[in-house]
């Protein structure tokens, strides 16, 4: 038996960092994440025997497990050092099972930061694997497998092949779909907001607003005309001291939100960057819903602030975690060393580290002392008054280091009020009555969706990023921009005693980088809400999280929780098998073709929303046409459908005699000749002329000629110019060309040799339609 200790962690980066602190008696190796899981095919859950799962060593981990077994067999003691949350506990348990380790003889250590004191403290205080945490994670895995395995085939058969449903992902999609429908149903009432600008003696401008709004242009005009010769003066001036408190240090969700707002990072990107910072010992564990800071952290932060900014900026405070069902008592995300002002291997890691450090430092600084001023301006001849507000920082406190960003629905912060006195006359520069419309609630972006999921108790820190990635990978949601629509805005301006009217076109409803439901996302949501309401019920999903917490606390057996869910769920699945495919696909008859008399439908097809002429029961095969990307299924009228059914449209022939067709496809409008497709954006397939089509075809052929260096036609192999340089392709694989090879001199044999070792290309995803 060896005298050495074997420590198993998840990642090589983590292993390398920990090995520095443990000395020569310890070997630190990586399991590269999970080594066992439920097989990808088959349910692998014995429903008749307490939902017992059958696990297997993942195919890509067999070699890793084999090597770990050899190392474990020769070690004096095996230490399992996976992450401290439930998933980390499950990894440790699976390692015991896969490596044949005795739980009583295997030491489990946990730490929330990878620093020398934390690692040595963990080694001095080992425990065994906590089966309660394992059971909680196992219950989540089994629950999600049952939902996915029984519900997804229903969607395949009834709606569209390749779809999937998930306990948390389906609820997230429902939130996005319902918000989109709220926005579409919103009828923003118009009103006129009156603002005024006064020119002060020192050249400053004072901005004020009328508290009353006018419903019509006529009312706004009458008011402006009534004050055209009025005098304006300071009627009242009140100043009140105020304080602004710093935000708590980051939890997983607040880090994801702030990194999105301040740095533009996606939720997934934030977690990948944070993982790297954690593994290299720069920050504490990044999956946490706690805002608590350790006594050591409080002391070191206070010392740093006092040294850097002075004692008057230091205020030690402990925040309490208010999140319902918060998991194990983790610490908030913070730098492991308060004085380390920079860390990270690349620019984005450094930016995220700076954000985490500044937030943690600011949380231990004094409040900002403010003075809030409210100014009331009287108008001679009318009862209405104007109000201006200001805010002046008397002592910056934590604002010296960090200012929390705002959500888009938050009000703007007031500016500094210039010095004024009661009774002081004011000179009006301009007064405007601007037409405004009530805005609907904003669409979700990744950050606000995380905030909403946390508010209603759905998911936990480890689930936010994969949930948001999954709903986009499944093409239920797309992240993108919306152009909005033009709307006339009327502005009345009073200047020099005269009222003038100005009408401008402004874009309304435009959005950037938002989560937008696709047609299939909306259709699946409707199907689940109607037939599986419990699965996508917000309260039920939140209660399931609470029950998982109970399992982790040892208050409830995991298979009892699964049994209580499964019986009614399975019954609903059986009932849903009777739902017609027509109903599930959202099929709607919108009229009849006046020529053939055949019915016209709009429905979801294999490749997305489409219109259909004729029934599948007819002798003749129905005719189909895809909907354009900006066309919503529920808005399609008969005339529009009949126009679409004219496609594909023959517009002429190429010089070689090939017919040219115009049509819509998954990637937009196109023309086709032979087996080749050419995008015609922004042209319309209904109106494009032959000359224009031939022009676009000529451009495409020229691009193709420039793209390909050599073509081996019979073998289907090409040497091409790509965005990252020349490469070899056979349509299935792409192979890089070594720098010492001249692409123009490659033989067929050279190309075949390069393709042998190349990986198969990933299947290109069909773009979904961002519409419901």
For each residue, the residues with C-beta under 8 A, 3 or more apart:
1: 74 76
2: 74 75 76
3: 25 76
4: 25 26 27 74 75 76
5: 22 25 26 27 75 76 77 78 79
6: 26 27 29 71 72 75 77 78 79
7: 15 18 22 26 27 28 29 79 81
8: 28 29 30 31 68 78 79 80 81 82 95
9: 14 15 18 28 29 30 31 81 82
10: 14 30 31 32 33 82 83 88 91
11: 14 15 30 32 33 279
12: 15 16 30 32
13: 16 17 276 279 280
14: 9 10 11 17 18 30 114 279
15: 7 9 11 12 18 19 28 29 30
16: 12 13 19 20 28
17: 13 14 20 21 114 279 280 281
18: 7 9 14 15 21 22 28 81 114 119
19: 15 16 22 26 27 28
20: 16 17 116
21: 17 18 115 116 119 120
22: 5 7 18 19 25 26 28 119 120 123
23: 26
24:
25: 3 4 5 22
26: 4 5 6 7 19 22 23 79
27: 4 5 6 7 19 71 75
28: 7 8 9 15 16 18 19 22 81
29: 6 7 8 9 15 68 71
30: 8 9 10 11 12 14 15
31: 8 9 10 34 35 61 64 68 82 91 95
32: 10 11 12 35 61 64
33: 10 11 91
34: 31 37 58 61 90 91 94
35: 31 32 57 58 61 64 65 68 91 94 95 98
36: 55 56 57 58 61 94 97 98
37: 34 55 56 58 141
38: 44 45 53 54 55 56 141 145
39: 42 44 54 56
40:
41:
42: 39
43: 145 146 149
44: 38 39 53 54 55 56 145
45: 38 51 52 53 54 142 145 146 149
46: 49 50 51 52 53 54
47: 51 566
48:
49: 46 52
50: 46 559 563
51: 45 46 47 142 146 559 562 563 566
52: 45 46 49 559
53: 38 44 45 46 138 141 142 145
54: 38 39 44 45 46
55: 36 37 38 44 94 97
56: 36 37 38 39 44
57: 35 36 61 62 65 98
58: 34 35 36 37 61 62
59: 62
60:
61: 31 32 34 35 36 57 58 64 65
62: 57 58 59 65 66
63: 66 67
64: 31 32 35 61 67 68
65: 35 57 61 62 68 69 98 99
66: 62 63 69 70
67: 63 64 70 71
68: 8 29 31 35 64 65 71 72 95 98 99
69: 65 66 72 73 99 100
70: 66 67 73 74
71: 6 27 29 67 68 74 75
72: 6 68 69 75 78 99 101
73: 69 70
74: 1 2 4 70 71
75: 2 4 5 6 27 71 72 78
76: 1 2 3 4 5
77: 5 6 105 107
78: 5 6 8 72 75 99 101 105 106 107
79: 5 6 7 8 26 106 107 108 109 123 126
80: 8 92 95 96 106 107 108 109 129
81: 7 8 9 18 28 109 110 111 122
82: 8 9 10 31 88 89 91 92 95
83: 10 87 88 91 110 285 287
84: 88 89 110 111 112 285 328 330
85: 88 89 133 285 287 327 328 330 461 462
86: 89 90 133 134 136 137 140 327 328 462 552
87: 83 90 91 137 462
88: 10 82 83 84 85 91 92 110
89: 82 84 85 86 92 93 108 129 130 133 134 137
90: 34 86 87 93 94 133 134 137 138 141
91: 10 31 33 34 35 82 83 87 88 94 95
92: 80 82 88 89 95 96 108 129
93: 89 90 96 97 129 131 134
94: 34 35 36 55 90 91 97 98
95: 8 31 35 68 80 82 91 92 98 99 101
96: 80 92 93 99 101 102 103 106 129
97: 36 55 93 94 100
98: 35 36 57 65 68 94 95
99: 65 68 69 72 78 95 96
100: 69 97
101: 72 78 95 96 105 106
102: 96 105 106
103: 96 106 128 129
104: 128
105: 77 78 101 102
106: 78 79 80 96 101 102 103 128 129
107: 77 78 79 80 126 127 128
108: 79 80 89 92 126 127 128 129 130
109: 79 80 81 122 123 125 126 127
110: 81 83 84 88 122 127
111: 81 84 114 118 119 121 122
112: 84 118 284 285 288 330 331
113: 118 278 281 283 284 285 331 336
114: 14 17 18 111 118 119 278 279 280 281 336
115: 21 118 119 281 336 337
116: 20 21 119 120
117: 120 121
118: 111 112 113 114 115 121 122 336
119: 18 21 22 111 114 115 116 122 123
120: 21 22 116 117 123 124
121: 111 117 118 124 125
122: 81 109 110 111 118 119 125 126
123: 22 79 109 119 120 126
124: 120 121
125: 109 121 122
126: 79 107 108 109 122 123
127: 107 108 109 110 130
128: 103 104 106 107 108
129: 80 89 92 93 96 103 106 108 134
130: 89 108 127 133 134
131: 93 134 135
132: 135 136 551 552 553 554
133: 85 86 89 90 130 136 137 328 552
134: 86 89 90 93 129 130 131 137 138
135: 131 132 138 139 551 552 557 558
136: 86 132 133 139 140 548 549 551 552 558
137: 86 87 89 90 133 134 140 141
138: 53 90 134 135 141 142 558
139: 135 136 142 143 547 548 551 558 559 561 562
140: 86 136 137 143 144 548
141: 37 38 53 90 137 138 144 145
142: 45 51 53 138 139 145 146 558 562
143: 139 140 146 147 167 544 561 562 565
144: 140 141 147 148 166 167 168
145: 38 43 44 45 53 141 142 148 149
146: 43 45 51 142 143 149 150 562 565 566 569
147: 143 144 150 151 165 166 167 535 569
148: 144 145 151 152 164 165 166
149: 43 45 145 146 152 153
150: 146 147 153 154 569 570 573
151: 147 148 154 155 165 528 532 535 573
152: 148 149 155 156 163 164 165
153: 149 150 156 157
154: 150 151 157 158 573 576 577
155: 151 152 158 159 160 163 164 165 524 527 584
156: 152 153 159 160 161 162 163
157: 153 154 581
158: 154 155 527 576 579 580 581 584 585
159: 155 156 163 520 523 524 527 581 584 585 604
160: 155 156 163 520 585 604 605 606
161: 156 606
162: 156
163: 152 155 156 159 160 474 520 524
164: 148 152 155 474
165: 147 148 151 152 155 169 170 524 528 532 535
166: 144 147 148 169 170 470
167: 143 144 147 170 171 535 541 544
168: 144 171 172 458 459 463 467 541
169: 165 166 172 173 467 470 471 474 476
170: 165 166 167 173 174 524 525 528 535 536
171: 167 168 174 175 458 536 538 541
172: 168 169 175 176 449 453 458 467 468 471
173: 169 170 176 177 471 476 477 517 521 524 525
174: 170 171 177 178 525 528 529 536
175: 171 172 178 179 444 449 452 453
176: 172 173 179 180 443 444 449 471 477 515 516 517 521
177: 173 174 180 181 517 521 522 525 772
178: 174 175 181 182
179: 175 176 182 183 441 443 444
180: 176 177 183 184 443 516 517 522 772
181: 177 178 184 185 772
182: 178 179 185 186 440 441
183: 179 180 186 440 441 443 509
184: 180 181 772
185: 181 182
186: 182 183 438 440
187:
188: 437 438 439 440
189: 437 438
190: 215 435 436 437
191: 213 214 215 435 436 438
192: 213 214 215 216 217 219 220 433 434 435 436 492
193: 209 210 213 433 434 436
194: 209 210 212 213 214 220 223 224 431 432 433
195: 207 208 209 210 431 432 434
196: 207 208 209 210 232 377 386 428 430 431 432
197: 205 206 207 208 428 429 430 431
198: 205 206 207 208 232 377 426 427 428 429
199: 203 205 427 429
200: 203 204 205 206 418 420 426 427
201:
202: 418
203: 199 200
204: 200 418
205: 197 198 199 200 429
206: 197 198 200 375 388 418 420 426
207: 195 196 197 198 388
208: 195 196 197 198 375 377 386 387 388
209: 193 194 195 196 386 387 388
210: 193 194 195 196 213 384 385 386 387
211: 384 385 387
212: 194 384
213: 191 192 193 194 210
214: 191 192 194 219 220 223 433
215: 190 191 192 219
216: 192 219 220
217: 192 220 221 435 490 492
218: 221 222
219: 192 214 215 216 222 223
220: 192 194 214 216 217 223 224 433 492
221: 217 218 224 225 433 492 499
222: 218 219 225 226
223: 194 214 219 220 226 227 382 384 433
224: 194 220 221 227 228 431 433 492 494 499
225: 221 222 228 499
226: 222 223 230 381 382
227: 223 224 230 379 381 382 431 494
228: 224 225 494 497 498 499
229: 381 497
230: 226 227 379 380 381 382
231: 379 380 425
232: 196 198 377 378 379 380 386 425 426 427 428
233: 377 378 423 424 425 426
234: 237 375 376 377 378 420 421 422 423 424 426
235: 376 377 378 385 422
236: 374 375 376 422
237: 234 373 374 375 376 420 421 422
238: 373 374
239: 371 372 373
240: 371 372 374
241: 369 370 371 372 394
242: 369 370 371 372 391
243: 367 368 369 370
244: 367 368 370 397 399
245: 367
246: 362 363 364 365 367 397 398 402
247: 254 359 362 363 404
248: 251 254 291 319 332 363
249: 291 293 319 332 333 334 359 360 363
250: 254 255 258 332 333 334 356 359 360
251: 248 254 255 288 289 290 291 323 332 333 461
252: 255 256 271 286 287 288 289 333 461 462 464
253: 256 257 289 450 451 453 454 461 464
254: 247 248 250 251 257 258
255: 250 251 252 258 259 270 274 286 333 355 356
256: 252 253 259 260 267 270 271 446 447 450 464 465
257: 253 254 260 261 447 448 450 451
258: 250 254 255 261 262 355 359 404 405 447
259: 255 256 262 263 265 269 270 352 355
260: 256 257 263 264 265 266 267 270 445 446 447
261: 257 258 405 406 407 447
262: 258 259 355 405
263: 259 260 348 351 352 355
264: 260
265: 259 260 269 270 273 348 352
266: 260 269 270 446 468
267: 256 260 270 271 446 447 450 464 465 468 469
268: 271 272 465 468 469
269: 259 265 266 272 273 348
270: 255 256 259 260 265 266 267 273 274 352 465
271: 252 256 267 268 274 275 286 465
272: 268 269 275 276
273: 265 269 270 276 277 344 348 349 352
274: 255 270 271 277 278 283 286 333 352 356
275: 271 272 278 279 286
276: 13 272 273 279 280 344 345 349
277: 273 274 280 282 283 286 343 344 349 352 353 356
278: 113 114 274 275 281 282 283 284 285 286
279: 11 13 14 17 114 275 276
280: 13 17 114 276 277 343 345
281: 17 113 114 115 278 336
282: 277 278 335 336 340 343 344 353
283: 113 274 277 278 286 333 334 335 336 343 353 356
284: 112 113 278 288 331 332 333 334 336
285: 83 84 85 112 113 278 288 330 331 333
286: 252 255 271 274 275 277 278 283 333
287: 83 85 252 330 461 462
288: 112 251 252 284 285 327 330 331 332 333 461
289: 251 252 253 321 323 326 327 330 454 460 461
290: 251 321 326 329 330 331 332
291: 248 249 251 319 320 321 332
292: 318 319 320 321 329 330 331 332
293: 249 297 298 301 318 319 331 332 334 360 363 364
294: 297 298 331
295: 298 299
296: 299 300
297: 293 294 300 301 331 334 338 360
298: 293 294 295 301 302 316 318 364
299: 295 296 302 303
300: 296 297 303 304 337 338 339
301: 293 297 298 304 305 316 334 338 360 361 363 364
302: 298 299 305 306 314 316 364
303: 299 300 306 307 338
304: 300 301 307 308 338 339 361
305: 301 302 308 309 313 314 361 364 365
306: 302 303 309 310 311 313 314
307: 303 304
308: 304 305
309: 305 306 313 314 365 400 401
310: 306 313 314
311: 306 314
312: 366
313: 305 306 309 310 365 366 397 398 400
314: 302 305 306 309 310 311 364 365 366
315: 364 365 366 367
316: 298 301 302 364
317: 363 364
318: 292 293 298
319: 248 249 291 292 293 332 363
320: 291 292
321: 289 290 291 292 326
322:
323: 251 289 326 454
324: 457 546
325: 457 460 545 546 549
326: 289 290 321 323
327: 85 86 288 289 330 460 461 549 552
328: 84 85 86 133 552
329: 290 292
330: 84 85 112 285 287 288 289 290 292 327
331: 112 113 284 285 288 290 292 293 294 297 334
332: 248 249 250 251 284 288 290 291 292 293 319 360
333: 249 250 251 252 255 274 283 284 285 286 288 356 360
334: 249 250 283 284 293 297 301 331 356 357 360
335: 282 283 338 340 343 353 356 357 360
336: 113 114 115 118 281 282 283 284 340
337: 115 300 340
338: 297 300 301 303 304 335 357 360 361
339: 300 304
340: 282 335 336 337 343 357
341: 354 357
342: 350 353 354
343: 277 280 282 283 335 340 349 350 353
344: 273 276 277 282 348 349 350 351 352 353
345: 276 280 349
346: 349 350
347: 350 351
348: 263 265 269 273 344 351 352
349: 273 276 277 343 344 345 346 352 353
350: 342 343 344 346 347 353 354
351: 263 344 347 348 354 355
352: 259 263 265 270 273 274 277 344 348 349 355 356
353: 277 282 283 335 342 343 344 349 350 356 357
354: 341 342 350 351 357 358
355: 255 258 259 262 263 351 352 358 359
356: 250 255 274 277 283 333 334 335 352 353 359 360
357: 334 335 338 340 341 353 354 360 361
358: 354 355 361 362 401 402
359: 247 249 250 258 355 356 362 363 402
360: 249 250 293 297 301 332 333 334 335 338 356 357 363 364
361: 301 304 305 338 357 358 364 365 401 402
362: 246 247 358 359 365 398 401 402
363: 246 247 248 249 293 301 317 319 359 360 398
364: 246 293 298 301 302 305 314 315 316 317 360 361
365: 246 305 309 313 314 315 361 362 397 398 400 401
366: 312 313 314 315 395 397 398
367: 243 244 245 246 315 397 398
368: 243 244 393 395 396 397 398 399
369: 241 242 243 393 394 395 397
370: 241 242 243 244 391 392 393 394
371: 239 240 241 242 391 392 394
372: 239 240 241 242 389 390 391 414
373: 237 238 239 389 390 391 392 417
374: 236 237 238 240 387 388 389
375: 206 208 234 236 237 387 388 389 390 417 420
376: 234 235 236 237 385 386 387
377: 196 198 208 232 233 234 235 385 386 387 388 426
378: 232 233 234 235 385
379: 227 230 231 232 382 384 385 386
380: 230 231 232
381: 226 227 229 230
382: 223 226 227 230 379
383:
384: 210 211 212 223 379
385: 210 211 235 376 377 378 379
386: 196 208 209 210 232 376 377 379
387: 208 209 210 211 374 375 376 377
388: 206 207 208 209 374 375 377 417
389: 372 373 374 375 414 417
390: 372 373 375 414 415 416 417 418
391: 242 370 371 372 373 413 414 415 416 417
392: 370 371 373 416 417
393: 368 369 370 396 399
394: 241 369 370 371
395: 366 368 369
396: 368 393 399 400
397: 244 246 313 365 366 367 368 369 400
398: 246 313 362 363 365 366 367 368 401 402
399: 244 368 393 396 402 403
400: 309 313 365 396 397
401: 309 358 361 362 365 398
402: 246 358 359 361 362 398 399
403: 399
404: 247 258
405: 258 261 262
406: 261 410
407: 261 410 448 451
408: 442
409: 441 442
410: 406 407
411:
412:
413: 391
414: 372 389 390 391 417
415: 390 391
416: 390 391 392
417: 373 375 388 389 390 391 392 414 420
418: 200 202 204 206 390
419:
420: 200 206 234 237 375 417 424
421: 234 237 424
422: 234 235 236 237
423: 233 234
424: 233 234 420 421
425: 231 232 233
426: 198 200 206 232 233 234 377
427: 198 199 200 232
428: 196 197 198 232 431 494
429: 197 198 199 205 495
430: 196 197 493 494 495
431: 194 195 196 197 224 227 428 493 494 495
432: 194 195 196 491 492 493 494
433: 192 193 194 214 220 221 223 224 491 492
434: 192 193 195 489 491
435: 190 191 192 217 489 490 491
436: 190 191 192 193
437: 188 189 190 487 508
438: 186 188 189 191
439: 188 442
440: 182 183 186 188
441: 179 182 183 409
442: 408 409 439 448 511 514
443: 176 179 180 183 511 514 515 516
444: 175 176 179 448 449 452 514 515
445: 260 448 449 479 513 514 515
446: 256 260 266 267 449 450 468 479 515
447: 256 257 258 260 261 267 450 451
448: 257 407 442 444 445 451 452
449: 172 175 176 444 445 446 452 453 468 515
450: 253 256 257 267 446 447 453 454 464 468
451: 253 257 407 447 448 454 455
452: 175 444 448 449 455 456
453: 172 175 253 449 450 456 458 459 464 467
454: 253 289 323 450 451 457 458 459 464
455: 451 452
456: 452 453 538 542
457: 324 325 454 542 545 546
458: 168 171 172 453 454 538 541 542 545
459: 168 453 454 463 464 467 545
460: 289 325 327 463 545
461: 85 251 252 253 287 288 289 327 464
462: 85 86 87 252 287 466
463: 168 459 460 466 467
464: 252 253 256 267 450 453 454 459 461 467 468
465: 256 267 268 270 271 468 469
466: 462 463 469 470
467: 168 169 172 453 459 463 464 470 471
468: 172 266 267 268 446 449 450 464 465 471 472
469: 267 268 465 466 472 473
470: 166 169 466 467 473 474
471: 169 172 173 176 467 468 474 476 477 521
472: 468 469 475 476 477 478 479 515
473: 469 470
474: 163 164 169 470 471
475: 472 478 518 520 521 765 766 768
476: 169 173 471 472 517 518 520 521 524 525 768
477: 173 176 471 472 515 516 517 518 521
478: 472 475 515 516 518 768 770
479: 445 446 472 513 514 515 516
480: 513 514 516 770
481: 510 511 512 513 514
482: 509 510 511 514 516 770
483: 507 510
484: 507 508 509 510 511
485: 507 508 509
486: 505 506 507 508
487: 437 505 506 507 508
488: 503 504 505 506
489: 434 435 503 504 505 506
490: 217 435 501 502 503
491: 432 433 434 435 501 502 503 504
492: 192 217 220 221 224 432 433 499 500 501 502
493: 430 431 432 499 500 501 502
494: 224 227 228 428 430 431 432 497 498 499
495: 429 430 431 498 500
496:
497: 228 229 494
498: 228 494 495
499: 221 224 225 228 492 493 494
500: 492 493 495
501: 490 491 492 493
502: 490 491 492 493
503: 488 489 490 491
504: 488 489 491
505: 486 487 488 489
506: 486 487 488 489
507: 483 484 485 486 487 510
508: 437 484 485 486 487
509: 183 482 484 485
510: 481 482 483 484 507
511: 442 443 481 482 484 514 516
512: 481
513: 445 479 480 481
514: 442 443 444 445 479 480 481 482 511
515: 176 443 444 445 446 449 472 477 478 479
516: 176 180 443 477 478 479 480 482 511 770 771
517: 173 176 177 180 476 477 521 522 525 770 772
518: 475 476 477 478 521 522 768 769 770 771 772
519: 522 523 604 608 609 627 632 633 768 769 771 772
520: 159 160 163 475 476 523 524 604 608 768
521: 173 176 177 471 475 476 477 517 518 524 525 768 772
522: 177 180 517 518 519 525 526 772
523: 159 519 520 526 527 585 586 604 633
524: 155 159 163 165 170 173 476 520 521 527 528
525: 170 173 174 177 476 517 521 522 528 529 536
526: 522 523 529 530 586
527: 155 158 159 523 524 530 531 532 579 584
528: 151 165 170 174 524 525 531 532 533 535 536
529: 174 525 526 532 533 536
530: 526 527 533
531: 527 528 572 575 576 579
532: 151 165 527 528 529 535 536 569 572 573 576
533: 528 529 530 536 537
534: 537 540 568 569 572
535: 147 151 165 167 170 528 532 540 569
536: 170 171 174 525 528 529 532 533 541
537: 533 534 540 541
538: 171 456 458 541 542
539: 542 543
540: 534 535 537 543 544
541: 167 168 171 458 536 537 538 544 545
542: 456 457 458 538 539 545 546
543: 539 540 546 547
544: 143 167 540 541 547 548 565
545: 325 457 458 459 460 541 542 548 549
546: 324 325 457 542 543 549 550
547: 139 543 544 550 551 556 561
548: 136 139 140 544 545 551 552 561
549: 136 325 327 545 546 552 553
550: 546 547 553 555 556 561
551: 132 135 136 139 547 548 554 555 556 557 558 561
552: 86 132 133 135 136 327 328 548 549
553: 132 549 550
554: 132 551
555: 550 551
556: 547 550 551 560 561
557: 135 551 560 561
558: 135 136 138 139 142 551 561 562
559: 50 51 52 139 562 563
560: 556 557 563 564
561: 139 143 547 548 550 551 556 557 558 564 565
562: 51 139 142 143 146 558 559 565 566
563: 50 51 559 560 566 567
564: 560 561 567
565: 143 146 544 561 562 568 569
566: 47 51 146 562 563 569 570
567: 563 564 570 571
568: 534 565 571 572
569: 146 147 150 532 534 535 565 566 572 573
570: 150 566 567 573 574
571: 567 568 574 575
572: 531 532 534 568 569 575 576
573: 150 151 154 532 569 570 576 577
574: 570 571 577
575: 531 571 572 578
576: 154 158 531 532 572 573 579
577: 154 573 574
578: 575
579: 158 527 531 576 583 584
580: 158 583 584
581: 157 158 159 584 585
582: 585 587 603
583: 579 580 586 587
584: 155 158 159 527 579 580 581
585: 158 159 160 523 581 582 603 604 605
586: 523 526 583 602 603 604 633
587: 582 583 601 602 603
588: 601 602 603 633 634
589: 599 600 601
590: 600 601 602 636 637 638 641
591: 599 600 638 641
592: 597 598 599 600
593: 596 597 598 599 600 613 642 645
594: 597
595:
596: 593 613 614
597: 592 593 594
598: 592 593 613 614 615 618
599: 589 591 592 593 613 614 615
600: 589 590 591 592 593 611 612 613 638 641 642 645
601: 587 588 589 590 611 612
602: 586 587 588 590 609 610 611 612 627 633 636 641
603: 582 585 586 587 588 609 610 612 633
604: 159 160 519 520 523 585 586 608 609 610 633
605: 160 585 608 609 610 612 624 626
606: 160 161
607: 610 626 666 766
608: 519 520 604 605 626 627 666 766 768 769
609: 519 602 603 604 605 626 627 631 633 769
610: 602 603 604 605 607 624 625 626 627
611: 600 601 602 624 625 627 636 641 644 645
612: 600 601 602 603 605 622 623 624
613: 593 596 598 599 600 622 623 624 645
614: 596 598 599 618 620 621 622 623
615: 598 599 618 622
616: 622
617:
618: 598 614 615 621 622
619:
620: 614
621: 614 618
622: 612 613 614 615 616 618
623: 612 613 614 645
624: 605 610 611 612 613
625: 610 611 641 644 645 647 664
626: 605 607 608 609 610 644 663 664 665 666
627: 519 602 608 609 610 611 631 633 636 644 664 769
628: 631 644 664 669
629: 668 769 770 771
630: 771
631: 609 627 628 635 636 640 771
632: 519 635 636 771 772
633: 519 523 586 588 602 603 604 609 627 636 771 772
634: 588 772
635: 631 632
636: 590 602 611 627 631 632 633 640 641
637: 590 640 641
638: 590 591 600 641 642
639: 642 643
640: 631 636 637 643 644
641: 590 591 600 602 611 625 636 637 638 644 645
642: 593 600 638 639 645 646
643: 639 640 646 686
644: 611 625 626 627 628 640 641 647 664
645: 593 600 611 613 623 625 641 642
646: 642 643 649 686
647: 625 644 662 663 664 685 686
648: 661 662 663 672 685
649: 646 661 662 663 685 686
650: 659 660 661
651: 660 661 662 671 688 689 690 693
652: 659 660 690 693 694
653: 657 658 659 660
654: 657 658 660 673 694 697
655:
656:
657: 653 654
658: 653 654 673 674
659: 650 652 653 673
660: 650 651 652 653 654 671 672 673 690 693 694 697
661: 648 649 650 651 671 672 673
662: 647 648 649 651 669 670 671 680 685 686 688 693
663: 626 647 648 649 669 670 671 672 685
664: 625 626 627 628 644 647 668 669 670 685
665: 626 668 669 670 677
666: 607 608 626 766 767
667: 670 679 767
668: 629 664 665 679 681
669: 628 662 663 664 665 679 680 681 683 684 685 688
670: 662 663 664 665 667 677 678 679 680 685
671: 651 660 661 662 663 677 678 680 685 688 693 696 697
672: 648 660 661 663 676 677 678
673: 654 658 659 660 661 676 678 697
674: 658
675:
676: 672 673 700
677: 665 670 671 672
678: 670 671 672 673 693 696 697 700
679: 667 668 669 670 696
680: 662 669 670 671 683 685 688 692 693 696
681: 668 669
682:
683: 669 680 687 688 692 696
684: 669 687 688
685: 647 648 649 662 663 664 669 670 671 680 688
686: 643 646 647 649 662
687: 683 684
688: 651 662 669 671 680 683 684 685 692 693
689: 651 692 693
690: 651 652 660 693 694
691: 694 695
692: 680 683 688 689 695 696
693: 651 652 660 662 671 678 680 688 689 690 696 697
694: 652 654 660 690 691 697 698
695: 691 692 698 699
696: 671 678 679 680 683 692 693 699 700
697: 654 660 671 673 678 693 694 700 701
698: 694 695 701 702
699: 695 696 702 703
700: 676 678 696 697 703 704
701: 697 698 704 705
702: 698 699 705 706
703: 699 700 706 707
704: 700 701 707 708
705: 701 702 708
706: 702 703 721
707: 703 704 720 721
708: 704 705 711 718 719 720 721
709: 719 720 721 726 743 744
710: 718 719 743 744 746
711: 708 717 718 719
712: 715 716 717 718 748 751
713: 716
714:
715: 712 730 748 752
716: 712 713 730 731
717: 711 712 728 729 730 748 751 752 755
718: 708 710 711 712 728 729 730
719: 708 709 710 711 726 727 728 737 743 744 746 751
720: 707 708 709 726 727 728 729
721: 706 707 708 709 725 726
722: 725 726 727 734
723:
724: 727
725: 721 722 736 737
726: 709 719 720 721 722 737 743
727: 719 720 722 724 734 735 736 737
728: 717 718 719 720 734 735 737 746 751 754 755 758
729: 717 718 720 733 734 735
730: 715 716 717 718 733 755
731: 716
732: 760 761
733: 729 730 755 758 759 760 761
734: 722 727 728 729 758 761
735: 727 728 729 751 754 755 757 758
736: 725 727 754 758
737: 719 725 726 727 728 741 743 746 754
738: 741
739:
740:
741: 737 738 745 746 750
742: 745 746
743: 709 710 719 726 737 746
744: 709 710 719
745: 741 742
746: 710 719 728 737 741 742 743 750 751 754
747: 750 751
748: 712 715 717 751 752
749: 752 753
750: 741 746 747 753 754
751: 712 717 719 728 735 746 747 748 754 755
752: 715 717 748 749 755 756
753: 749 750 756
754: 728 735 736 737 746 750 751 757 758
755: 717 728 730 733 735 751 752 758
756: 752 753
757: 735 754
758: 728 733 734 735 736 754 755
759: 733
760: 732 733
761: 732 733 734
762:
763:
764:
765: 475
766: 475 607 608 666
767: 666 667
768: 475 476 478 518 519 520 521 608
769: 518 519 608 609 627 629
770: 478 480 482 516 517 518 629
771: 516 518 519 629 630 631 632 633
772: 177 180 181 184 517 518 519 521 522 632 633 634
